[in-house]
C-alpha cells in the first residue's frame, strides 16, 4: 500500500519482517508502506505495534528477516553510513549528551557526514548551523549549555541538530514526548513547516488529536501490520480507531479540524482486563 502517487513516494518498505533477535517473534509482519515526498506522515498505534521498530529498520539498526527498504527506489542495504546520514536524519525517543556540551557544539555534530576526514565544518556548514538554530527559535544561544535549557528548549536543540544534518528525509521517534501542550504544538507546527521547505518527515506520535492537527498523512499500525493509511482525514475514522486501539471514539470535524473524542472513560476494571 502507498500514500499518494507512486512517483511522489521517496521512502518505502517492501514486505518487511523484523524482530529483535533470532529467537524473538517478529514485530513487523511483511509490512509494505510508502511515504510521500514533502509530506508529514504520522505513525500511530498502540505500544508495541512496531512504530519505532520500523524507523530502526529503515536506519539499518535492525536487520530484517525478510523484505527490504528503498530510498528513491534504490535499496538501502549496503549504503555507507555517512551516505545514509546525508540522505536520512533520525531522532530517537531518548537523547543524551555530556553535561558540559554547548548548544552550538551539539548542532555541529549534525554536520559530521559532510566533513572531510581530517577537517571540521566549513563556512557554509556554519551558516547552515546558524539557520538551523534560527528555525527552531534558538538563535543567539549557541554558547548556552544544553543541560541548562528547559525541556522544550532541549527538544528544539535536538531538532536543530537534525536540521543541521541537512537531509531531505527526517525520521522522528516521539518528538513531543515529555513536553507540555504548548511545546508539543510548537514542535509539531515547526515539523509541519519543514515539509513546506522540501523535507519529507515521518514521525511516531501517540496523540490522535495532535496527529489530526498537523500530519498530512497517517499510517495506523497494529500487531506489526498496517490497518489503515492515507490522508489524515480519510485514514482516521471511528472504525479505524476501534480496530487499532480497541477503543470507542467519535471522530468528527470541527472548524475545519479533525477531532477524536472518547465516547466513554475506561474504569479500573477495564484497564485490569
C-alpha positions in Angstrom: 0.0 0.0 0.0 1.2 3.5 -0.7 0.4 7.1 0.4 -0.1 9.3 -2.6 1.0 8.6 -6.1 3.9 6.3 -6.7 6.2 9.0 -8.3 5.8 11.0 -5.1 7.0 8.2 -2.8 10.5 8.7 -1.5 10.9 6.1 1.2 9.3 2.7 1.3 9.3 -0.7 3.0 8.5 -3.8 0.9 7.2 -7.0 2.7 9.4 -6.1 5.7 9.6 -8.7 8.5 11.6 -7.6 11.5 12.3 -9.0 15.0 14.8 -8.1 17.8 16.6 -11.4 17.6 16.7 -14.9 16.1 14.6 -16.3 18.9 12.1 -13.4 19.1 8.8 -13.3 17.4 8.5 -10.8 14.5 7.4 -7.3 15.5 6.7 -6.3 11.8 5.0 -8.8 9.6 5.5 -8.5 5.8 4.9 -4.7 6.2 4.7 -2.7 3.0 4.2 1.1 3.2 5.5 4.1 1.4 5.9 7.7 2.5 5.1 10.6 0.2 7.7 13.2 -0.7 7.4 16.6 1.1 4.7 15.4 3.4 4.4 15.0 7.2 3.3 11.4 7.8 2.5 10.2 11.4 3.0 6.6 12.5 0.3 5.9 15.1 -0.8 2.8 17.0 -0.7 1.1 20.4 2.5 0.5 22.3 4.5 -2.4 20.9 2.8 -2.3 17.5 6.1 -1.7 15.6 6.3 2.1 15.1 9.7 2.6 16.5 10.8 -0.8 15.1 10.0 0.4 11.6 12.2 3.5 12.0 15.1 1.4 13.4 14.8 -1.0 10.5 14.8 1.9 8.0 18.0 3.2 9.6 19.6 -0.3 9.5 19.8 -0.7 13.2 17.7 -3.9 12.9 18.3 -6.4 10.2 15.1 -7.7 8.7 14.3 -11.4 8.4 12.7 -10.6 5.0 11.9 -7.7 2.8 13.7 -4.5 2.1 13.7 -0.7 2.4 14.2 1.6 -0.5 15.0 5.3 -0.9 14.1 6.9 -4.2 13.6 3.3 -5.5 17.2 2.2 -4.5 17.7 -0.4 -1.7 19.2 1.0 1.5 21.1 -2.3 2.2 24.8 -1.7 1.8 24.6 2.1 1.7 27.6 3.5 3.7 26.6 5.1 7.0 27.9 8.5 6.0 26.0 8.5 2.8 22.8 7.3 4.7 23.4 10.3 7.1 23.4 12.7 4.2 20.1 11.3 3.0 18.1 10.5 6.2 18.2 12.2 9.6 17.0 10.3 12.6 16.0 11.5 16.1 15.3 8.6 18.6 13.0 8.8 21.5 15.7 9.4 24.1 18.7 11.6 23.6 21.7 12.2 25.9 24.8 14.4 25.7 27.6 15.3 28.2 26.6 18.0 30.7 29.3 20.3 29.5 28.3 20.4 25.8 27.0 23.7 24.5 24.2 24.2 22.0 26.5 25.2 19.2 28.7 22.2 19.7 25.6 19.9 19.7 24.3 21.3 16.5 27.7 21.0 14.8 27.5 17.2 15.4 24.7 17.2 12.9 27.0 18.0 10.1 29.6 15.3 10.6 28.6 13.4 7.5 29.7 16.3 5.3 33.1 16.9 7.0 36.3 15.9 5.4 38.2 13.1 7.1 40.7 15.5 8.8 38.6 18.7 8.7 35.8 20.3 10.5 32.8 22.4 9.5 33.2 24.8 6.6 31.9 28.4 6.5 28.8 27.0 4.6 28.3 24.5 7.3 28.4 27.2 10.0 25.8 29.2 8.1 23.6 26.1 8.0 24.0 25.7 11.8 23.0 29.3 12.4 20.0 28.8 10.1 19.0 25.6 12.0 19.1 27.4 15.3 17.1 30.3 13.9 14.5 27.9 12.5 13.9 26.4 15.9 13.9 29.7 17.7 17.2 29.3 19.5 19.4 31.7 17.5 21.9 33.5 19.7 22.0 30.7 22.2 24.9 28.7 20.8 27.1 29.3 23.9 24.4 28.0 26.3 25.0 24.6 27.9 22.3 22.1 26.8 22.0 20.9 30.4 20.9 24.4 31.4 18.0 24.6 29.0 14.3 23.8 29.6 12.8 20.6 28.3 11.1 22.4 25.4 14.4 24.2 24.5 16.3 20.9 24.7 13.9 19.2 22.3 14.2 22.1 19.9 18.0 21.8 20.3 17.9 18.2 19.2 15.7 19.1 16.3 18.2 21.8 15.3 20.9 19.1 15.3 18.7 17.1 12.9 18.2 20.1 10.7 21.9 20.7 10.6 22.3 17.3 9.1 20.6 18.8 6.1 19.0 15.5 5.0 15.9 15.6 2.8 14.2 12.9 4.8 13.7 13.1 8.6 12.6 10.4 10.9 11.4 11.4 14.4 10.5 8.9 17.1 8.1 10.6 19.6 9.4 14.1 19.1 7.0 15.6 21.6 7.4 13.0 24.3 7.6 14.5 27.8 6.7 18.0 26.6 3.8 20.1 27.8 1.0 21.0 25.5 2.5 24.4 24.4 5.7 22.9 23.3 4.0 19.9 21.7 2.2 22.3 19.4 5.3 24.4 18.8 7.4 21.4 17.8 4.8 19.9 15.5 4.0 23.2 13.9 7.7 23.5 13.1 7.9 20.0 11.8 4.9 20.6 9.6 6.6 23.8 8.3 9.7 21.8 7.3 7.7 19.9 4.7 6.8 23.2 3.0 10.6 23.7 2.7 11.1 20.5 0.8 11.6 18.0 3.7 9.9 14.6 4.0 9.0 13.8 7.6 7.9 10.6 9.2 7.1 10.9 13.0 5.9 8.5 15.6 3.0 10.1 17.5 0.6 8.9 20.2 -2.0 11.7 20.4 -4.6 11.3 17.6 -5.7 14.9 18.0 -2.2 16.2 17.5 -1.9 13.9 14.6 -5.1 15.3 13.1 -3.9 18.8 13.7 -0.5 18.6 12.0 0.0 15.4 9.9 -0.7 15.4 6.2 -1.0 11.6 6.2 -1.2 8.7 8.7 -0.1 5.1 8.9 -2.0 3.2 11.6 -0.3 0.1 12.8 -1.5 -2.8 15.0 0.5 -6.0 15.8 3.1 -5.2 13.2 0.7 -4.7 10.3 -0.9 -1.7 8.6 -4.5 -1.3 9.4 -5.1 2.0 7.6 -3.1 4.6 5.7 -3.7 7.6 3.7 -4.5 11.3 4.1 -5.3 12.0 7.7 -8.9 12.9 7.3 -9.5 9.7 5.4 -7.5 7.3 7.5 -8.5 8.4 11.0 -12.1 7.3 11.4 -14.3 5.9 14.2 -13.8 2.4 12.7 -10.0 2.6 12.3 -9.7 3.9 15.9 -11.8 1.0 17.1 -9.7 -1.5 15.1 -6.3 -0.1 16.1 -6.8 0.9 19.7 -9.9 -1.3 20.7 -11.4 2.0 21.8 -14.7 3.6 21.1 -14.4 7.2 19.9 -16.3 9.8 17.9 -14.2 11.2 15.1 -15.7 14.4 13.6 -14.7 17.7 12.0 -14.9 21.0 13.8 -13.9 24.3 12.4 -12.0 22.5 9.7 -10.1 20.3 12.1 -10.5 16.6 12.8 -11.3 15.8 16.4 -11.1 12.4 18.2 -13.4 12.3 21.2 -13.6 9.2 23.5 -17.1 8.0 24.0 -16.6 6.6 27.4 -13.9 6.7 30.2 -12.4 3.3 31.0 -12.7 2.3 34.6 -10.1 0.4 36.7 -11.7 -2.9 35.8 -11.4 -2.2 32.1 -7.7 -1.4 32.5 -7.1 -4.5 34.6 -8.8 -6.7 32.0 
